[in-house]
Amino acid sequence: MGEVDLSPNTRAIITASLENVCASLQQQFDGVASKHALHSPAATRLKSMIRLSCDQIENMEDSATPECAHYEKMVANYQ
């Protein structure tokens, strides 16, 4: 829109419309994401990694925590 020659009023209307579309899409995505079968295990995995020190994260193997290993198994078996 930056390169199109629009009146300030038209630009404001289009901007408001686009913002509403973006907000609507985000609300729809948030609802779907939290209901996904891997959402809770993924969140648990991230929370387990938060407890790690920087050294632990830098030197971690494939599965840094039991929660990571559990999540990776779920992802491998998910279809």
Backbone bond lengths (Angstrom), bond angles and torsions (degrees), N, CA, C in turn:
res aa  C-N    CA-C-N  psi(-1)  N-CA   C-N-CA  omega(-1)  CA-C   N-CA-C  phi
1 M - - - 1.454 - - 1.520 111.61 -
2 G 1.316 117.54 -20.60 1.449 120.41 -175.57 1.511 113.79 -62.50
3 E 1.342 117.51 -28.59 1.459 120.71 -176.11 1.526 113.12 -95.99
4 V 1.329 117.03 -8.25 1.462 121.19 -178.70 1.522 108.76 -86.40
5 D 1.330 115.69 138.23 1.464 121.17 -179.78 1.522 109.46 -85.82
6 L 1.347 116.55 95.88 1.461 122.39 -179.71 1.518 109.73 -118.65
7 S 1.312 114.73 152.28 1.459 118.37 174.58 1.527 107.89 -69.56
8 P 1.327 117.93 155.12 1.463 120.26 179.01 1.532 112.43 -56.42
9 N 1.338 116.78 -37.46 1.455 120.49 179.97 1.533 110.99 -66.03
10 T 1.322 117.08 -46.44 1.462 121.40 179.15 1.524 110.71 -63.33
11 R 1.323 116.14 -42.86 1.461 120.75 178.41 1.535 110.28 -59.95
12 A 1.328 117.70 -42.19 1.465 121.77 179.99 1.533 110.91 -64.44
13 I 1.321 116.85 -40.80 1.463 120.98 179.53 1.530 110.37 -64.85
14 I 1.315 117.00 -46.21 1.467 121.14 -179.60 1.531 110.57 -65.04
15 T 1.317 116.85 -42.98 1.465 120.62 179.06 1.520 110.74 -61.07
16 A 1.317 117.58 -45.45 1.464 121.12 178.97 1.529 110.42 -61.77
17 S 1.312 116.67 -41.38 1.457 120.52 179.45 1.527 111.25 -63.37
18 L 1.318 116.82 -44.69 1.467 120.56 178.73 1.529 111.58 -64.48
19 E 1.309 117.21 -39.19 1.465 120.42 178.06 1.526 110.93 -63.19
20 N 1.334 116.94 -39.13 1.468 120.82 177.69 1.524 111.43 -65.40
21 V 1.327 116.65 -40.71 1.463 120.65 178.25 1.522 109.52 -63.37
22 C 1.324 117.27 -45.67 1.464 120.89 179.36 1.532 111.20 -60.71
23 A 1.305 117.44 -44.50 1.469 121.39 179.73 1.527 110.63 -62.78
24 S 1.322 116.51 -41.05 1.457 120.86 179.51 1.520 111.02 -64.47
25 L 1.313 117.42 -44.38 1.463 121.03 178.43 1.521 111.58 -63.01
26 Q 1.319 116.21 -40.62 1.462 119.82 179.76 1.524 110.64 -64.02
27 Q 1.317 118.30 -42.08 1.459 121.61 178.47 1.523 111.02 -62.29
28 Q 1.321 116.52 -41.27 1.464 120.25 179.13 1.523 110.44 -65.58
29 F 1.319 117.66 -42.04 1.461 121.60 -179.84 1.516 110.74 -65.42
30 D 1.322 117.52 -44.22 1.462 121.13 -179.39 1.521 111.05 -57.92
31 G 1.311 117.54 -41.42 1.453 121.00 179.90 1.515 112.33 -67.02
32 V 1.315 117.01 -39.61 1.459 121.15 -179.89 1.522 110.20 -70.68
33 A 1.314 117.04 -45.10 1.462 120.60 -176.41 1.516 112.03 -59.28
34 S 1.319 118.22 -43.19 1.458 120.57 -176.69 1.530 112.29 -70.48
35 K 1.322 117.98 -18.62 1.462 121.61 179.76 1.523 112.24 -95.07
36 H 1.324 117.54 -5.76 1.460 121.59 -179.00 1.521 109.53 -68.33
37 A 1.323 116.61 143.47 1.466 122.17 -176.26 1.533 112.84 -60.10
38 L 1.319 117.80 -26.98 1.466 120.58 -178.09 1.524 113.39 -96.39
39 H 1.334 117.30 -1.67 1.465 119.98 -176.87 1.518 112.16 -62.36
40 S 1.313 117.53 -53.29 1.464 120.97 -177.25 1.527 111.86 -64.04
41 P 1.345 119.45 -45.88 1.468 118.39 177.03 1.534 112.94 -62.83
42 A 1.320 117.21 -34.43 1.459 119.95 178.05 1.530 110.62 -66.52
43 A 1.321 116.88 -42.86 1.465 120.62 177.94 1.521 110.59 -63.81
44 T 1.338 116.74 -40.51 1.469 120.78 178.24 1.518 110.30 -63.36
45 R 1.329 116.68 -39.86 1.465 121.01 177.84 1.524 110.61 -60.68
46 L 1.321 116.72 -48.03 1.466 120.06 -179.66 1.522 111.49 -62.44
47 K 1.327 116.77 -41.21 1.467 119.89 179.06 1.522 111.03 -63.11
48 S 1.345 117.04 -35.93 1.463 119.65 178.97 1.522 110.89 -68.47
49 M 1.310 116.92 -32.95 1.464 120.41 -179.54 1.525 112.18 -75.64
50 I 1.331 116.49 -26.38 1.464 120.42 178.28 1.524 110.65 -61.39
51 R 1.324 115.92 -30.87 1.466 120.42 -178.61 1.525 113.07 -75.22
52 L 1.336 117.53 -9.57 1.462 120.98 -178.26 1.523 111.25 -82.49
53 S 1.314 115.30 150.29 1.460 119.79 174.49 1.529 109.09 -79.44
54 C 1.311 116.61 167.16 1.468 120.84 177.96 1.530 110.34 -60.56
55 D 1.335 117.15 -41.64 1.462 120.34 178.33 1.519 111.29 -60.39
56 Q 1.323 116.97 -42.98 1.458 120.05 179.38 1.530 111.19 -62.85
57 I 1.309 116.55 -41.28 1.463 120.61 -179.53 1.530 110.12 -66.67
58 E 1.311 117.10 -43.99 1.463 120.68 -178.87 1.525 112.16 -65.27
59 N 1.318 117.69 -30.53 1.459 121.55 -175.71 1.528 113.29 -106.95
60 M 1.310 117.89 14.81 1.456 119.78 -175.30 1.524 111.39 -76.02
61 E 1.305 113.66 154.06 1.466 121.46 175.57 1.528 108.37 -85.20
62 D 1.315 117.20 -161.19 1.464 121.30 -178.81 1.525 112.39 -58.72
63 S 1.318 116.40 -43.27 1.460 120.95 -179.91 1.521 108.64 -117.14
64 A 1.311 116.28 105.32 1.462 121.25 -175.56 1.521 112.47 -71.42
65 T 1.310 117.20 -32.40 1.466 121.63 -177.00 1.523 108.27 -136.95
66 P 1.326 117.67 163.70 1.473 119.69 174.33 1.535 111.94 -57.79
67 E 1.321 115.98 -34.90 1.465 120.29 178.68 1.536 110.60 -65.22
68 C 1.331 116.33 -36.14 1.469 120.20 177.13 1.524 110.39 -65.20
69 A 1.329 116.22 -44.95 1.465 120.41 179.66 1.524 110.27 -61.85
70 H 1.326 116.87 -42.66 1.468 121.11 178.76 1.527 110.40 -61.47
71 Y 1.317 117.00 -46.04 1.464 121.26 -179.48 1.528 110.76 -62.91
72 E 1.323 116.85 -43.79 1.459 120.17 -179.19 1.527 111.28 -62.08
73 K 1.325 117.85 -37.53 1.471 121.28 176.47 1.524 110.04 -65.89
74 M 1.331 116.75 -41.48 1.471 119.95 179.54 1.515 110.79 -63.52
75 V 1.334 117.25 -42.24 1.462 121.03 -179.88 1.521 110.15 -64.38
76 A 1.329 116.90 -42.02 1.458 120.85 -179.95 1.524 112.05 -61.61
77 N 1.329 116.36 -33.79 1.458 121.11 -177.74 1.522 113.82 -94.45
78 Y 1.335 117.34 -3.35 1.462 121.29 -176.04 1.530 111.20 -79.39
79 Q 1.301 115.30 134.78 1.468 119.93 173.90 1.479 110.49 -146.80
